Amino acid sequence: MQRTVVPRIVFVLAIYCLLSAAILANKKPPESPVNLNTATSEQLQLVPGIGPVTADKIVQMRKSYGAFKSVDDLRAVRGIGPKRLEKMRKYLTVGKAASQSKPAAANKPATPAKPATPPKPSTVPAELTDPSL
């Protein structure tokens, strides 16, 4: 009896693995390109070819080495070769990093406005402006 149970379990597990792989391979790509410099691990996983491990590697590389200058910088991530990168390229972009995306005014301390300058005294002779004269 034990001999017939084991092959059935193996068969069921094999079917499960194949279905899981098919579902993951057909994930829906993001509607707009994902910014490598601002994306979270979850956002990166929306890109076909990037799973949880690769997404975490990308985020860690960004934290360690700073912002990506181009999508080609992903070649430095272990496991991303030229073919894999070409499949992902159209779903990725490189923009300003999150810390640089704030407006410049938000980083500067508020400076008080200059007081209005008082009007200059008139240089027109009084005889011309005073009607009583």
C-alpha positions in Angstrom: 0.0 0.0 0.0 2.8 2.4 0.8 4.3 2.0 -2.7 1.2 3.5 -4.4 0.9 6.4 -2.0 4.4 7.8 -2.6 4.2 8.0 -6.4 0.8 9.8 -6.1 2.2 12.4 -3.7 5.2 13.0 -6.0 2.9 13.3 -8.9 0.7 15.8 -7.1 3.7 17.9 -6.0 5.1 17.8 -9.6 1.8 19.2 -11.0 1.7 21.8 -8.2 5.2 23.0 -9.1 4.5 23.1 -12.8 1.3 25.2 -12.3 3.1 27.5 -9.9 5.9 28.1 -12.4 3.4 28.7 -15.2 1.5 31.3 -13.0 4.7 33.1 -12.1 6.0 33.1 -15.6 2.8 34.8 -16.9 2.7 37.6 -14.3 1.3 40.9 -15.6 4.0 43.5 -16.2 3.7 47.0 -14.7 1.8 49.6 -16.7 4.6 52.1 -16.5 8.3 51.6 -16.1 9.6 51.0 -12.6 12.2 53.5 -11.3 15.2 51.5 -10.0 16.1 54.4 -7.7 12.8 54.7 -5.9 11.1 51.3 -6.2 10.4 49.1 -3.3 11.1 45.3 -3.4 7.4 44.7 -4.0 7.3 47.2 -7.0 10.4 45.6 -8.5 8.8 42.2 -8.3 6.1 43.4 -10.8 8.8 43.3 -13.5 9.0 40.0 -15.4 12.3 38.4 -14.5 12.6 39.9 -11.0 11.6 37.7 -8.1 11.8 38.4 -4.4 15.5 37.5 -4.1 16.6 39.6 -7.1 14.4 42.5 -6.0 16.1 42.4 -2.5 19.5 42.3 -4.2 18.7 45.4 -6.3 17.4 47.3 -3.2 20.5 46.3 -1.2 22.8 47.4 -4.0 21.1 50.8 -4.2 21.5 51.2 -0.4 25.2 50.2 -0.5 26.4 51.9 -3.7 23.9 54.8 -4.2 21.6 55.5 -7.1 21.7 53.7 -10.4 22.9 55.8 -13.3 21.5 53.5 -16.0 19.5 50.3 -16.3 22.8 48.7 -17.5 24.1 49.0 -13.9 21.9 46.0 -13.1 24.6 43.8 -14.7 26.5 44.2 -11.4 23.7 42.3 -9.6 24.6 38.7 -9.3 22.2 36.6 -11.4 21.3 39.3 -14.0 23.0 38.6 -17.3 22.7 40.2 -20.6 19.7 38.1 -21.8 17.8 38.6 -18.6 18.5 42.3 -18.6 17.2 42.7 -22.1 13.9 41.0 -21.2 13.5 43.4 -18.2 14.8 46.6 -19.8 11.5 47.9 -21.2 9.9 47.7 -17.8 12.7 49.7 -16.0 13.8 53.3 -15.8 16.3 55.3 -13.9 15.2 58.6 -12.4 16.3 60.7 -9.5 16.6 59.0 -6.2 14.0 59.5 -3.5 16.1 61.9 -1.5 16.8 64.1 -4.6 13.2 64.2 -5.8 12.1 66.7 -3.2 11.8 70.3 -4.5 14.9 72.5 -3.7 12.7 74.9 -1.7 11.8 72.1 0.7 15.4 71.6 1.7 16.3 75.2 2.4 15.4 76.9 5.7 12.7 79.5 5.5 14.2 83.0 5.1 12.1 86.0 6.2 10.9 88.2 3.4 12.8 91.5 3.0 11.0 94.4 4.4 9.5 96.8 1.9 11.8 99.7 1.2 10.4 103.1 2.2 9.6 105.4 -0.7 12.3 107.8 -1.6 11.6 111.5 -0.9 10.4 113.4 -3.9 13.0 115.4 -5.8 10.3 117.6 -7.4 10.5 121.2 -6.1 7.7 122.1 -3.6 6.5 125.0 -5.8 5.4 122.5 -8.4 3.6 120.1 -6.1 2.1 122.5 -3.5 -1.1 124.1 -4.9 -1.1 126.9 -2.2 2.0 128.4 -3.6 
